[in-house]
Amino acid sequence: MSLATKIITGTAAAVVAGLIAFAVVPALATATAAPSPASATPTEEPTAATAATDDAGLSDAPLTELPEWAKTGTVWLIYPDGFECEGTEGCPNDYRAAFGEPGDVLPEGVEYYDPAKHDYNPATNTGMVFPANQ
């Protein structure tokens, strides 16, 4: 066996041994380790309401002011019940989808949907809503 063959064989053996060590040793360590107190205690599953509150800082109470991330200079719209837009992404800037039901007083930057004002007009290239064909 030449010197080059011995070096290649030795290197290959070391690589295989290293891969086995990386695969087997951690598996053995977690199998024999005692469970930590945090993982032994069952935790309460978050509900949709708590997840929305935790993630967006929202509660069940109607908003009186939009969150900072929503104040982008665009208008949030409150669409009529049952209203559908074209496409698969829903209606743009849907207040109800993002924040829930509005209160009696709307936050600044929130309007009720008005087809004359908000529907896309190809003649003037204005508007942002594409109502579904009904």
Buried (B, 14 or more C-beta within 10 A) or exposed (E): EEEEEEEEEEEEEEEEEEEEEEEEEEEEEEEEEEEEEEEEEEEEEEEEEEEBBEEEEBEEEBBEEBEEEBEEEEBBBBBEEEBEBEEEEEBBBBBBEBBBEBEEEBBEBBBEBEEEBBBEEEEEEEBBBEBEEE
